Amino acid sequence: MSESGRGSGTGASPLLRVTVFGPESTGKTTLARHLSRRFGGLYMPEFGRVYTHALGIEEADWQPHQLAEIASQHDMLRDEIEARGGARLVVEDTDVVKTAIWSDLLCETRDPGYDWDGAALPDLYLLLTPETPFVQDVIRMHARQARREAFFARCIVELKRRGARYTVIEGADFDQRTRKAEEHVNDLLAHKETSAGAPDWAASAGPQGR
């Protein structure tokens, strides 16, 4: 399955932005770093991981304002990275939309002090499915497969609600995922160079070919 939703993208930045998105332990960081190197782009790390490592917050102890702080700091860091220039692409390891989902799960609400629905969308989300084996680290929370699948379902709902452009990257084989992700980024870059329009595969929502 590979499925795309249609969205307007950021529209304001000369850089194309691709966001790697999905549940825990699906290879998001590894893939985002690889794509940034492969296409000579800028790499945007996940600020939430840095924040969680620094504070060591337990799952039950999160507060809405902390998730809002992560979102705000992530935005600021991305602005700084994009301002460096010298590239046509920035590859982002998750974004504030995922932070919004975490706020729903951990706090059952979103801090009203942050404009969650005003978040700028990337040109493309690469949404990773959770078939990959779960590898625990010091901050991951969803060791049970059912929780990872539920998080993936929330990702679909949130991206569709926002009208975001996304494609699903599936399969347990990381090399296969990488090749598929490269194909979609290649398409995005090629169409950007030849026209101001969206890639052909993003012209409408619904199932797409493998």
N, C-alpha and C positions, 0 to 999 in steps of 0.2 A: 504494500500500500504506500502510495505517495500522494499526498493531498495538499492542495494549495488554497489559501484564502486570499482574498484581494484586499489591499489596503493602499493608502496614499503614500506611505513612506514618510520620511521626514520632510522632503521637499525643500528644505532650507539650506542644507549643507552641500558643498561641492563634493564632499566625500560620500561614496556609497557606504552604507553601514549594514553589516550582516551580524545578526545576533544568534549565538548558539544557545539553545533553550531546552528545558526539559527536567525530568526528575533527577534525583541524586544518583551518582555513580553510573552515569551513562556515557562518560567520556567527553563531557562538554569542554573542560579546560584543555585537555589534550588536543581535541579537534580544533578549538579556536586558535590555539598556538600554532598548530600545523598550517591552518589556512592562512594565517597572517604571514607566515614564512613563505608558503607556497606562492602566494600572490603578491609578495612584497608590500603587504599592508601593515597598518598599525594594529597592535594588540591591546585590547582593553580588558584588564583582569576583573574578576568579580570582587567588588569592594566588600560585599557581605561576608565573604570568607575571611578577609583580613579583620573585619570588625569582630566577628565571632571568635576567631582565634585570640584576639587581643583581650577580650572581656571574659571568655570562657562561660558564656551564658547557657544554662541548662534549658531544655525544651520547655519546661513548665514556667520558666521565669521571664520569658520575653514580654515586653510591654510595647504597645502600639507606637509610642514615640521613638523607640529604638529602631523599628523597621522604617519609620519615616526618615530618621537620620541616615540610615543606610542608603535609602533611595536618593536623598538629597546629595550625599557625598559621592555616590556613584555618578550622578549627573555631572557634578563639578569635575570629577576626575576625567570623565569622558570628554568634557569640553576642553580640558587641558591637553589631553592626548590628541584630539582632533586639531587643536591649534598648532601643533608641531608641523603639520603639513608634510609635504614630500612624499605623499602616497595618494593613491586613488581609492583606497579602501580601508575601513577600520573593521576589525573583527572583534566582536564583543562577547565575553563570557558571561551570559545572562544579562538581565537589565532590570529596570524598576518594575516592569510588569510582573516578573517572577517574584520580586519582593512583595508586591501587592498580594499575590497568591499566598506567600508565606505568612503575611499578616493575617489573612483570613483564617489560615489553619492554626496558627499559634495563638492568636489573640481574639479571633472571631470578630474582628473589626479592623478598620483602617483609620489611622490618625487623620482627622479632618484638617489638620494644619498643613498637610502636603497634598498637592493637586494630582492625585493618582490618575484620574482620567485625562489629565492634560499632558501626560508623558508622550514625548515625541517617539514615534514608531520607526524602526529601522526599515531599510528597503526590503529586507528579507529576514524572516526567522527560519532557522534550521531547527526543527523540533525533533529531538531524539527520543525514540521509544525505549522502554525499560527492559528489553530482553537481556541486556548485558548482565553479567554476574555482579552482585553487590559486593563492593570492597569497603570495609569500614575504615574510617579515619577518626580523628578526635572530635569532629563536629557533626558528622552525618547522623540523621535521625530516623530514616526510613529503611531499616534493615529488612522489614517484611515486604515481600513482593506485592502484596495487596495494597500497601500504602503507596508504593511507587506507582502502581497502575492507577490508583485514585488520583495521585498528583498529576499524572499525565492527562487524565480526563479533565481535570481542572484547567490545565494549560490550554487544551482545545477550546473549552468553553470561553475562557478569558480572551484568547486571541480572536475567536470568532466575534465575540461581543464588541471588540474594539475595531473590527474590520481590518485586522492586521494581515499582511501577506506572509504566508508561511508554507513550508514544505516539510513533510514528515520524512525523517531519515530512520529507517528501521533495519532490523537484523542484528544478530548477536556477534557477527564478525566485524571487528573494528575496521579492517582494511576495506571491506565492502562499504561500510558507512562512509569512510573517508573518500572513496572514489565517487560515491553518489553526491556527497557534499561538494566536492570539487566541480562536478558537472554543473551543479546549480549555480555556484559562484561564477564559473566560466560563462554560463549563459547570461547572468546578470551583468557582468562586465562587458561582454560582447554587445549586448543590446544598448548598454549605456553609451558605448563608443559610436554606434551606428545611428541611434535615434534617441529622442528624449522620452520615448514611451517605455512601458513596462515590458518585460520578457513575454514571449508568446504564451508560455505555460502559466503565466499569472493573469491572463486576460479574463479568466472566469474562475469562480470557486468550483470545487468538486473534485472527484477522483482524477488523478493524472497517471500517465504511464510510468512504468518502472524505468 
